[in-house]
Amino acid sequence: MNVLRYGIVGVGNMGAAHALFMKDIKNAKLTAVCDIDQTKLAKAVAEYSCTGYSSANEMFSSGEIDAAIIATPHYDHVPLTIDAFKAGLHVIVEKPIAVHKADAMKMVAAHKKHPKLKFTAMFQMRTDALYRKIKELISGDELGKIMRVNWIITNWFRSQRYYDSGGWRATWGGEGGGVLLNQCPHNLDLFQWLFGMPTKVRAYCALGKYHRIEVEDDVTAYCEFKGGVTGVFIASTGEAPGTNRLEIVCDRGRLISENGTLTFNRNEIPVAEFNRTTDTMFGTPSVWNVEIPFGNDPAHHRKILQNFTDAVLGKEELIVKAEEGLNSVELANAMLLSSLKDKTVEIPMNAAEFETELAKLVKNSKFKKKVGKAGKLDMSSSFNR
Ligand SMILES: NC(=O)c1ccc[n+]([C@@H]2O[C@H](COP(=O)([O-])OP(=O)(O)OC[C@H]3O[C@@H](n4cnc5c(N)ncnc54)[C@H](O)[C@@H]3O)[C@@H](O)[C@H]2O)c1
C-alpha cells in the first residue's frame, strides 16, 4: 500500500475539519465519508468528491477505505471503533476514546484481537513543542524531584449557544459528561503523560453552575501520586478571561507554563539541600529566572493524521497509542465519581461503579434540552494551549 484511503464517520465540526486537513497529508486520500445527517453528508460529498454513506458499517465493508476516523459524539466511539476493527480497518478515534472506563476497556480488548491494525486517538496537544519541552525537562534531571503540580485550565469558555447547538451536547445520555469529557481530555491526557496516573483523587464538580446544562462545567480536583507528589486540577467553561497556568514545583525550583511562555525559576541550591544546610531561619535559596525556549511548533491535528498515515505505511511509530486514552477517561470518571459520591476515589478505579452511577444519571435525568441554531463557528478557537 502506498496511499492510505480514509473514511470519516461523522462530518460535523471536527470530522469536517479532518476532511479539510486531508489534502495536506502525504500518502493519504479521503475516499468516503459517512453521516446520519443527510445535509452534512451531501455537503461533504460535494466538497471532497468522495463517496457518501449514511451507515458506518456499509462504509466499513465497502472496500473503499483502509482506515476510519471516528468523529461522532462520544458514546458511539466504542461500537464504531469495534466495528471498524472487525472490518479490518485501522482507526483514529476522536477524544475522549470513550465516555467511561468500562467502555474504553472493551475497545482496548477489541484492538488486542487485531494487533496488526494501527489504532490512535486524536490527542494532538502531545505534538505541541511546549508540552514536548516540558516532558523533556521532567524526563531529564533539570528539575529534580517533583513535589507538586497545579494546572488551572479555565480558558475553555463555552457559551450557552454552544451547548444548545447539538442535542447530544452536555447531557448525561448524549455526551456522558461536561468539561471533563469534552474540553479537558487533552489536558487530562497531558497530565497523565507528564506526571503519570495519581493513586487517589478527591474532586468537587459543579453541575450546570454557569450554563443551562445538566453536566459539570466547573471542577476542582486534588490528586495524590506515588512518592508524595500532590496535584490540583481546576477546570471551567464558565470563566472569562480564563487562565491556563501549569505550575510544576520541584526541588530545583518552579517551572511555569502560562501565556505561551515557559519560565523556570531555578533555585541556585536545590530546596531540600538548602533546607538541610542553611543557618538562616527565614532565608530562601537565590533564584535565577530563566525563560526556556521551545520553538514555534504548535499542536495540530495534521501531525497526528500524518503520523498515523506513516505508521500504517510502516515508516514511523505512533505518537499516541489509543490505549493510553483510557487514562484520561479514567481521570475524568474518577473526578466525577468522587464528587457525586462525596468521597476519595482510588486509582485504578472501579469501572463498574462509575458505569452504574452514570446509568443512574441518564435514567433519572429530567433535563429538557432546547436545541438552538448553531452559532458562528471558528474551530481554531476551540483548541487551546
Ligand atoms: N481533537 C479535537 O481537538 C476536537 C475538537 C472538537 C471536537 N472533538 C471531538 O470530535 C467528536 C465530534 O465532535 P463535533 O464537535 O464534531 O460534533 P458534531 O455534533 O459537530 O458532529 C458529530 C457528527 O456525527 C454525526 N453522527 C452522529 N452519530 C453518527 C453515526 N452513528 N454515524 C455517522 N455519523 C454520526 C452527526 O450527525 C454529526 O454530523 C467528539 O468526540 C469531540 O469530542 C475533538
The ligand as an SDF file (V2000), in Angstrom:
LIG
                    3D

 44 48  0  0  0  0  0  0  0  0999 V2000
   -9.4240   16.8050   18.8380 N   0  0  0  0  0  0  0  0  0  0  0  0
  -10.0360   17.9680   18.9800 C   0  0  0  0  0  0  0  0  0  0  0  0
   -9.3750   18.9960   19.1220 O   0  0  0  0  0  0  0  0  0  0  0  0
  -11.5360   18.0350   18.9360 C   0  0  0  0  0  0  0  0  0  0  0  0
  -12.1850   19.2740   18.8110 C   0  0  0  0  0  0  0  0  0  0  0  0
  -13.5920   19.2640   18.7370 C   0  0  0  0  0  0  0  0  0  0  0  0
  -14.3100   18.0710   18.8440 C   0  0  0  0  0  0  0  0  0  0  0  0
  -13.6260   16.8910   19.0150 N   0  0  0  0  0  0  0  0  0  0  0  0
  -14.3320   15.6120   19.1510 C   0  0  0  0  0  0  0  0  0  0  0  0
  -14.9030   15.2580   17.8980 O   0  0  0  0  0  0  0  0  0  0  0  0
  -16.0880   14.4850   18.1270 C   0  0  0  0  0  0  0  0  0  0  0  0
  -17.2460   15.1310   17.3770 C   0  0  0  0  0  0  0  0  0  0  0  0
  -17.4630   16.4390   17.8910 O   0  0  0  0  0  0  0  0  0  0  0  0
  -18.1080   17.5850   16.9840 P   0  0  0  0  0  0  0  0  0  0  0  0
  -17.9460   18.8330   17.7350 O   0  0  0  0  0  0  0  0  0  0  0  0
  -17.5750   17.4760   15.5900 O   0  0  0  0  0  0  0  0  0  0  0  0
  -19.6440   17.1300   16.9960 O   0  0  0  0  0  0  0  0  0  0  0  0
  -20.7620   17.4630   15.9040 P   0  0  0  0  0  0  0  0  0  0  0  0
  -22.0800   17.2660   16.5710 O   0  0  0  0  0  0  0  0  0  0  0  0
  -20.4770   18.7790   15.2630 O   0  0  0  0  0  0  0  0  0  0  0  0
  -20.5380   16.3380   14.8020 O   0  0  0  0  0  0  0  0  0  0  0  0
  -20.8460   14.9710   15.0120 C   0  0  0  0  0  0  0  0  0  0  0  0
  -21.3600   14.3910   13.7050 C   0  0  0  0  0  0  0  0  0  0  0  0
  -21.5000   12.9880   13.8520 O   0  0  0  0  0  0  0  0  0  0  0  0
  -22.6990   12.5870   13.1670 C   0  0  0  0  0  0  0  0  0  0  0  0
  -23.1090   11.3020   13.7110 N   0  0  0  0  0  0  0  0  0  0  0  0
  -23.6110   11.0260   14.9250 C   0  0  0  0  0  0  0  0  0  0  0  0
  -23.7660    9.7060   15.0890 N   0  0  0  0  0  0  0  0  0  0  0  0
  -23.3470    9.1310   13.9520 C   0  0  0  0  0  0  0  0  0  0  0  0
  -23.2650    7.7660   13.4960 C   0  0  0  0  0  0  0  0  0  0  0  0
  -23.6290    6.7590   14.2770 N   0  0  0  0  0  0  0  0  0  0  0  0
  -22.7910    7.5430   12.2420 N   0  0  0  0  0  0  0  0  0  0  0  0
  -22.4300    8.5720   11.4470 C   0  0  0  0  0  0  0  0  0  0  0  0
  -22.4860    9.8630   11.8080 N   0  0  0  0  0  0  0  0  0  0  0  0
  -22.9320   10.1460   13.0550 C   0  0  0  0  0  0  0  0  0  0  0  0
  -23.6710   13.7370   13.4500 C   0  0  0  0  0  0  0  0  0  0  0  0
  -24.7450   13.7660   12.5440 O   0  0  0  0  0  0  0  0  0  0  0  0
  -22.7330   14.9450   13.3030 C   0  0  0  0  0  0  0  0  0  0  0  0
  -22.6790   15.4150   11.9820 O   0  0  0  0  0  0  0  0  0  0  0  0
  -16.2740   14.4300   19.6410 C   0  0  0  0  0  0  0  0  0  0  0  0
  -15.6990   13.2530   20.1050 O   0  0  0  0  0  0  0  0  0  0  0  0
  -15.4930   15.6170   20.1340 C   0  0  0  0  0  0  0  0  0  0  0  0
  -15.0510   15.4990   21.4620 O   0  0  0  0  0  0  0  0  0  0  0  0
  -12.2640   16.8700   19.0370 C   0  0  0  0  0  0  0  0  0  0  0  0
  1  2  1  0
  2  3  2  0
  2  4  1  0
  4  5  1  0
  4 44  2  0
  5  6  2  0
  6  7  1  0
  7  8  2  0
  8  9  1  0
  8 44  1  0
  9 10  1  0
  9 42  1  0
 10 11  1  0
 11 12  1  0
 11 40  1  0
 12 13  1  0
 13 14  1  0
 14 15  2  0
 14 16  1  0
 14 17  1  0
 17 18  1  0
 18 19  2  0
 18 20  1  0
 18 21  1  0
 21 22  1  0
 22 23  1  0
 23 24  1  0
 23 38  1  0
 24 25  1  0
 25 26  1  0
 25 36  1  0
 26 27  1  0
 26 35  1  0
 27 28  2  0
 28 29  1  0
 29 30  1  0
 29 35  2  0
 30 31  1  0
 30 32  2  0
 32 33  1  0
 33 34  2  0
 34 35  1  0
 36 37  1  0
 36 38  1  0
 38 39  1  0
 40 41  1  0
 40 42  1  0
 42 43  1  0
M  CHG  2   8   1  16  -1
M  END
$$$$
